[in-house]
């Protein structure tokens, strides 16, 4: 990578647990959140904020020029699931589900998206992860793919 390459590409990432299995332990969720932030920093990725919900994660990241979104997701999901299992963060074998959502965020909306991520517990008192994800997909003009049509 050239030292003369610059970018500011904010991405709101959303991914879920395998089969939407719920993390029952808020302490585990907080540890996973901290791990994601620290691991991203070690890899030279600026993660402004993340929130680990019971069955999914939101993260706001400035995508570095050296990574594609797919590589970024493999890095975050792969390393964190390995870390969770190696350190017995939760009972039983843990895995993230297939796929993810990656939504562009304009510089002018970064603070608004960060607030949305910070207030995840409030949002999920009134709607499920599936409802939230469908809303994001619809809002961005994408077509919803049912789990059965994989």
N, C-alpha and C positions, 0 to 999 in steps of 0.2 A: 504494500500500500504506500502510496506517495504521501509525503508529509504535506503535500499541497491539496489533499482531498478533504473536503469539508461537507458535512451534511447535518441537517437537523430534521429527523424523520420520527415524529412521535407516533407510537403504536400502542393502542389499548388492546392488550391481550387477555383472552378469556379461555380457560381450559378447565375440564372437569375430571373428577375421579372416575375410575373404571366402574361402569354400571351405576354411576352416581352414588356410589357407596359413601355414606356420611361419616366424617371424622367426628367422633363423640367427645373429643377432648380438646377444650379451648387452649390448653397449655401446649399441646402438640401442634395445633394450628399456628400459634404464635412462634414456636420454634421453627416451623417450616417457613413461615414468612421471613424470619430473620435469616435463615439459611439462604433463601432465594436472593435476598438483598446482598448478603455478603458474597455469595458465589458470583452473582452478576458483577459486582465491583471487582472481584479478583480477575474476571475475564475481560475487564475494560468496558463493561456495559453499564450505562447510567440508567438505573431503575429509580424513577422518582418516587414511586409508591407501589405497594402491592397489598392485597388483602386475601388471606386464605379463609374462605368460607367452609362450611361443613362439607360441601360436595363440589366446590369449584374455586378457582383462583382468578382474581383480576390483577393485572399489572400494567403500569404505564412506563414505557421504556423509550429511550431515544436510541433508535436502531443504529449501531455503528456501521461505517462503510465496509467493514471487513466481513459482515455476516448477512446472509439472507434471512428472511423471516423463518423459513423452514429450519435452517441451521440453529437459529436462536432458540426455537421451540425444542429442538432435539437436545440442545445444551441444557435448557432449564428443566424440562420434564425428565430427561434421562438422568441427569446428575442428582436431582432432588429425590426421585423415586429410589435410586440406589442408596442415597444418604439416609432416607427414611427407613429403609429395610435394614441397612447395615448397623444403624444405631437404635433399632427397635423403638422408634418414635411412636408407633402405634402397634396394637396387638394384631398379629397376623400379617400376611403378605400384602403389601400395598402396591398399587399401580395407578397411573393416570390413564384416563380413557383415550380413545383414538381421537385425533383431530384437535382443533382449536379454532377460536375466532381471533382475527387480527383486523383491527379497525383503525384507520388513519385519524389522527387528531391534529387539527390546525394549532399553530402556536397560540392563537388567541383563545383557544378552548382548553389548553393544558390545565389551568387551575380549576376549571369547572369539572373536568374529568377526574382530576386528583381528588376533589371534594366528593364526587360520586363514589369513587373507590373507598375513600375513608369512611363513608357512611353506609357501607354494605349491610350491616346488621339491620339498620332501619329499613332499607329497601326490601330485604327479604322477610320482613314481618308481614308484608302485604302481597308479595309475589314470589313464585318459585324460580329456581335457576332456569328451568325450561322456558318459562314465560319470559324471563329477562332476556335469554339468548334469542328467542324468536323475535322479540322486539328489536334487538340490535340488528338482526338479519333483515327484518322488514325495513327498518329505518335506513339501512345502507343499500336498499334495492337489490338484495340477494334473494335467492330462492331457498326456502327451508327444505332440508332433506330429512325425512323421518328416519329414526334409528333403524327401522326394519328395511329400508331401501338402500342400505349400505352396499 
